[in-house]
Amino acid sequence: MMNIFTISAGYIKAKWMRTLLLAAIFTLGIASMFALYKISNFVADNMERKLISYGANILITPRQETLKISYGGYALGDVTVEEHPINLDAALKAIDAVELRANIAVIAPKMVTMARISGQAAALVGVDWERELQLKAYWEVLGAFPEAGSADILAGAIAARQLGLAPGQVLNIGGREFQLSGVLRPTGSDDDTVLFIPLPVVQDMTGKPGRISFMEVAALCSGCPIEDIVNQLQAALPESEVRALAQIAESRMYSVHFAQNLAFSVSLVILVTACAMLIMSMLSSVAERCKEIGIMRAVGFSRRSVFLVFVSEALGIGAAAGASGYALGQALTAYVLQRLHLAEEANPAFEPAGLSAIILAAALTAGLSAAFPAWRASLVEPAEALVSL
């Protein structure tokens, strides 16, 4: 029995070479778009995770209340009326409870104090070595980094020069002896001017166990605006000030978005090219099948039915191209990630929902692309088509 679907299937079978070529072109387009999308997401995520090793993009400090004092027209300066110190354990517990906790990659607590070394004043910064080295992977050192759990210290380049320090030297700080494991090479930041010492030691020296001066946080911003993370942290830590280091966050997101936007632009060009080739192929098919269309109209097919014949052919080609494009795209993604040495960090898994979505999107795209040629076919008059028979 002749109907819309049997006519479409018959033409696809009769012109299998053209159909196969068209499906192959559409498949390559879909596979390229899918692979670019997956690769750009993996690369962007990997890029942002690497960027967190270049410092924090959120700062958490104690909330302070200050009072400006003047008398007789003479400014006496600002006086801190009340300060809410940060309890480290309570702060970490509160941060772990926020909704966007998965977007927080590193939390580096710090305790700041002053001490005298060989009669000279020096700034000491207590750190958690494991967290700090995750946040400052760009550090280069002359000597060695202190090991986690050790009491060794690390000196900034300027501080070491002013105090005459060298790796391996033993320092007396507050009546206790510490070994200087290394000296940082110049970083161009405040890290050059201080000595880094284990956090528990500074807490003990200042008589503030469990307390910290501030926290540096490295957050992943690709999945959500950094403002959302800041707002959630502020709600979890009402007695602290939470602020984003906007310039750092924006520069990182520019790098991440550049990779994604580039992939999107290339994908758009591929999609437009594939659709244009489908339209041209369908227009050529309409011209070749003018007599066939005339016979269909003569035996009772309406304009709508003729339109649906051509659209159904495109839908079938699109669905087949979507399925094969997904499979080829998965293979391309795995191959490229392996070449980029990202295969271990990002293994593209089969997703039934993703396959269904791509098949549906490919079929709809093909159907929409064939709409104009199908409309042209529906306008063919039986008499004009059959005049040459």
Buried (B, 14 or more C-beta within 10 A) or exposed (E): EEEBEEBBBEBBEEBEEBBBEBBEBBBBBBBBBBBBBBBBBBBBBBBBBEBBBBBBBBBBBBBEEEEEEEEEEEEEEEEEEEEBBBBBEEBEEBBEEBEBEEBBBBBBBBBBBEBEBEEEEBBBBBBBBEBBBBBBEEBEBEBEBBEEEEBBBBBBBBBBEBBEBEBEBEBEBBEEEBBBBBBBEEBEEEBBBBBBBBBBBBBBBBEBEEBBBBBBBBBBBBEBEBEBBBBBBBEBBEEBBBEBBEEBBEEBBEEBBEBBEEBBEBBEEBBEEBBEBBBEBBBEBBEEBBBBBBBBBEEEBEEEBBBBBBBBBBBBBBBBBBBBBBBBBBEBBBEBBEEBEBBEEBEBEEEEEBBEEBBEBBBBBBBBBBBBBBBBBBEBEBEEBBEEE
